[in-house]
Amino acid sequence: MSELFNFKENTNLEGFTLIVPSVSVGNVPQLTVDLLIASLGFKKGATVWHPGIVSSVGPDPYEVNGPEICTACELYVKEDLKLALLQLRSTIDFKLATKFFDDLKQALLRFKLKSVVILTSSFDYELHVVSNNKFYYISNQDVGELMKSIHVQIKEAEFNGKYLVHGSGFAVKLYETLADSFECIVLIKYVSEGDNRPDAIATVDVLNKFLDNLSTCSLNDIKFPSSWNCVFGGPPPVGIY
């Protein structure tokens, strides 16, 4: 397996679907992955290191006083669902982004993945449409009828076939890198920055409806990770009173 991934034990990802969050508006993709990990009991399968990933380290985000530490990029696996999640807690150095995407593609080809879902978010005011529907998608697969049935609209290409999604981070670039080798879809949620937990819950709901792997997960199953307990900071210090 690729040196990009440092696996804790031998893991076979052949036929798996991989969900990748792009660092974007409101961190909705990362919050969504957090919900999936906490709600469905994903296990950390590997740490991911690359010079293009800005380093970070912190305590276990899913268990108070847990034994694990978290790093900037990690892979979580749920073998019975044939689903893997790449969680990013940092950002990608734009000077090394292309190198990282190419290296990631080569690693994923060796894993023989079935498909890749890229989660991203964009500025609500860029939508220019007064509508309750905030979800759009880009895909190299014929999923139009399915997406229409769950009220997710197609994102049309602009500017000579290029996709323009403001605030979506690396989502489009990664899609362009992977689309010739994998079944690939970008799920876009238009949001306003603030308390974006409801946006993450809504994204999980949409994923449940078009990913067979998640068909057993409902909104009633959602659990918040312990790292969300202080999402707006800790309690005020007693000394100020």
TASUL-V500076 format. One record per backbone hydrogen bond with DSSP energy under -0.5 kcal/mol. CO is the residue of the C=O (numbers start at 1). NH is the residue of the N-H. E is the energy in kcal/mol with one decimal. If there is no record, write none. Layout:
co=CO nh=NH e=E
co=CO nh=NH e=E
This chain:
co=2 nh=5 e=-1.2
co=4 nh=49 e=-1.9
co=5 nh=7 e=-0.8
co=6 nh=47 e=-1.8
co=11 nh=13 e=-0.7
co=13 nh=16 e=-2.1
co=16 nh=114 e=-2.8
co=16 nh=115 e=-1.3
co=17 nh=84 e=-2.7
co=18 nh=20 e=-0.5
co=18 nh=117 e=-3.0
co=19 nh=86 e=-2.8
co=20 nh=119 e=-2.8
co=22 nh=24 e=-0.7
co=24 nh=27 e=-2.4
co=25 nh=28 e=-1.3
co=27 nh=31 e=-2.3
co=28 nh=32 e=-2.4
co=29 nh=33 e=-2.2
co=30 nh=34 e=-2.3
co=31 nh=35 e=-2.1
co=32 nh=36 e=-2.1
co=33 nh=37 e=-2.5
co=34 nh=38 e=-2.6
co=35 nh=39 e=-2.6
co=36 nh=40 e=-2.2
co=37 nh=41 e=-0.9
co=37 nh=42 e=-1.1
co=43 nh=77 e=-2.9
co=45 nh=8 e=-2.5
co=45 nh=9 e=-0.5
co=46 nh=75 e=-3.0
co=47 nh=6 e=-3.1
co=50 nh=53 e=-1.9
co=52 nh=54 e=-0.6
co=52 nh=93 e=-3.2
co=56 nh=72 e=-0.9
co=58 nh=70 e=-2.7
co=61 nh=227 e=-1.9
co=63 nh=66 e=-2.3
co=68 nh=60 e=-0.8
co=70 nh=58 e=-2.2
co=72 nh=89 e=-3.4
co=72 nh=90 e=-0.7
co=73 nh=48 e=-2.6
co=74 nh=87 e=-3.0
co=75 nh=45 e=-3.0
co=75 nh=46 e=-1.7
co=76 nh=85 e=-3.0
co=77 nh=43 e=-2.1
co=78 nh=81 e=-0.8
co=78 nh=82 e=-0.7
co=78 nh=83 e=-1.8
co=79 nh=82 e=-0.8
co=82 nh=17 e=-2.0
co=83 nh=78 e=-2.5
co=84 nh=19 e=-2.5
co=85 nh=76 e=-3.0
co=85 nh=87 e=-0.7
co=86 nh=21 e=-1.1
co=86 nh=88 e=-0.6
co=87 nh=74 e=-2.1
co=87 nh=89 e=-0.5
co=91 nh=54 e=-2.5
co=93 nh=96 e=-1.6
co=93 nh=97 e=-0.6
co=96 nh=100 e=-2.3
co=97 nh=101 e=-2.7
co=98 nh=102 e=-2.3
co=99 nh=103 e=-2.5
co=100 nh=104 e=-2.7
co=101 nh=105 e=-2.4
co=102 nh=106 e=-2.0
co=103 nh=107 e=-1.9
co=104 nh=108 e=-2.6
co=105 nh=109 e=-2.2
co=106 nh=110 e=-1.6
co=107 nh=111 e=-1.5
co=108 nh=112 e=-0.8
co=108 nh=113 e=-1.3
co=109 nh=112 e=-0.7
co=112 nh=15 e=-2.7
co=114 nh=183 e=-1.1
co=115 nh=18 e=-2.4
co=116 nh=118 e=-0.5
co=116 nh=185 e=-1.9
co=117 nh=20 e=-3.0
co=117 nh=119 e=-0.6
co=118 nh=187 e=-2.7
co=119 nh=22 e=-2.8
co=120 nh=189 e=-1.7
co=121 nh=25 e=-0.7
co=122 nh=191 e=-2.8
co=123 nh=126 e=-1.7
co=124 nh=127 e=-1.7
co=129 nh=131 e=-1.1
co=132 nh=134 e=-0.5
co=134 nh=190 e=-2.5
co=135 nh=153 e=-2.0
co=136 nh=188 e=-3.1
co=137 nh=155 e=-3.1
co=138 nh=186 e=-3.3
co=141 nh=143 e=-1.6
co=143 nh=147 e=-2.8
co=144 nh=148 e=-2.5
co=145 nh=149 e=-1.8
co=146 nh=150 e=-0.9
co=147 nh=150 e=-0.6
co=147 nh=152 e=-2.9
co=148 nh=151 e=-1.3
co=151 nh=153 e=-0.5
co=153 nh=137 e=-1.9
co=154 nh=156 e=-0.7
co=158 nh=162 e=-1.6
co=159 nh=162 e=-1.0
co=162 nh=158 e=-3.9
co=163 nh=165 e=-0.6
co=165 nh=168 e=-1.6
co=166 nh=123 e=-1.0
co=167 nh=25 e=-1.5
co=168 nh=171 e=-1.4
co=170 nh=174 e=-2.8
co=171 nh=175 e=-2.3
co=172 nh=176 e=-2.6
co=173 nh=177 e=-1.6
co=174 nh=178 e=-2.2
co=175 nh=179 e=-2.5
co=178 nh=181 e=-2.3
co=178 nh=182 e=-1.7
co=182 nh=184 e=-0.5
co=183 nh=116 e=-2.7
co=184 nh=140 e=-1.8
co=185 nh=118 e=-3.0
co=185 nh=187 e=-0.5
co=186 nh=138 e=-1.8
co=186 nh=188 e=-0.6
co=187 nh=120 e=-2.3
co=188 nh=136 e=-2.2
co=188 nh=190 e=-0.5
co=189 nh=122 e=-1.8
co=191 nh=124 e=-2.3
co=194 nh=196 e=-1.2
co=196 nh=200 e=-1.7
co=197 nh=201 e=-2.2
co=198 nh=202 e=-2.3
co=199 nh=203 e=-1.9
co=200 nh=204 e=-2.2
co=201 nh=205 e=-2.0
co=202 nh=206 e=-1.9
co=203 nh=207 e=-2.6
co=204 nh=208 e=-2.4
co=205 nh=209 e=-1.0
co=206 nh=209 e=-0.6
co=206 nh=210 e=-1.1
co=207 nh=210 e=-0.6
co=207 nh=211 e=-2.1
co=210 nh=212 e=-0.6
co=211 nh=214 e=-1.5
co=212 nh=215 e=-1.5
co=214 nh=217 e=-2.2
co=216 nh=218 e=-0.6
co=218 nh=221 e=-1.8
co=219 nh=222 e=-1.0
co=225 nh=228 e=-2.0
co=226 nh=229 e=-1.8
co=228 nh=231 e=-1.5
co=230 nh=233 e=-2.2
co=237 nh=240 e=-1.7
co=238 nh=241 e=-1.9
